[in-house]
Amino acid sequence: MTTTLFVKANNRPVEQSVSVKLYEAFLNSYRVHHPNDQVIELDLYTEPMPYLGNAMISGNYKASQGLPLTEQEKFEHAIVNRHLKQFVDADKVVIAFPFWNLTVPSILHTYLDYLHRPGVTFRYSAEGAKGLLPTKKVALLNARGGIYEKGNSAEMAIRFVRNHLQFFGITDITEVVVEGHHQYREQSERIIAEGLQKAKQTAMSF
Ligand SMILES: Cc1cc2nc3c(=O)[nH]c(=O)nc-3n(C[C@H](O)[C@H](O)[C@H](O)COP(=O)(O)O)c2cc1C
């Protein structure tokens, strides 16, 4: 059975949030068009998400070496492992996130930190890093108030997430981006409606 993981990195109410609207539009359409798939929803803001830091780094290292962990290290290592396994086990992953202060919400940055595990999502060889998840399919749903042309270095959200995924060897990455609804207030209704339509359509064949 195909398993699809839906990751939501925004806890604003759906009426106020375009990226949450995208999430819901995609999810509802996906459920209708893939009735036999297993759908798992992960709402990051409802999870304990400790930052990457000393306890997590030393816990991950000690676990890899079979060394005893402190209670804090065990706690953080278990959280990381749970998210890592869920992500690796999913055939497809959908990630919805807003563009805040030029980048992603820090909770999504933290989630991506959990996914870096040598021997699981990537490995190093004489040729450099090699991603280990080449068959995974990912959709990115993002909303940003301004317009950011392709290649604009100030856009550090989609580019940031895509770089992580590519590091894991993921190449099948679909993007649905709604942009400019703050910059062009008078057109915002149309911009958002078109984005939601695109999300629904993309979900049909994802
Ligand atoms: C805290 C915060 C920071 C934001 N920073 C930016 C920004 O740097 N550039 C931009 O174009 N829009 C910015 N916006 C507007 C959002 O990108 C816009 O509201 C978009 O729809 C994503 O948020 P939403 O999914 O909650 O609607 C920001 C909004 C908030 C609330």
The ligand as a Gaussian input file, in Angstrom:
#p B3LYP/6-31G(d) Opt

LIG

0 1
 C        5.699000      36.616000      10.528000
 C        5.505000      36.811000       9.057000
 C        6.602000      37.046000       8.255000
 C        6.437000      37.227000       6.876000
 N        7.524000      37.464000       6.101000
 C        7.370000      37.634000       4.768000
 C        8.506000      37.877000       3.938000
 O        9.635000      37.920000       4.374000
 N        8.285000      38.049000       2.603000
 C        7.035000      37.964000       2.054000
 O        6.900000      38.087000       0.835000
 N        5.953000      37.722000       2.825000
 C        6.090000      37.555000       4.157000
 N        5.004000      37.303000       4.956000
 C        3.684000      37.105000       4.315000
 C        3.443000      35.609000       4.140000
 O        4.406000      35.064000       3.268000
 C        2.025000      35.339000       3.624000
 O        1.108000      35.695000       4.641000
 C        1.818000      33.940000       3.123000
 O        0.453000      33.766000       2.806000
 C        2.292000      32.834000       4.070000
 O        1.639000      32.828000       5.299000
 P        0.267000      32.045000       5.575000
 O        0.409000      30.682000       4.998000
 O        0.107000      32.018000       7.061000
 O       -0.803000      32.838000       4.862000
 C        5.144000      37.146000       6.311000
 C        4.039000      36.911000       7.148000
 C        4.213000      36.754000       8.493000
 C        3.007000      36.482000       9.377000

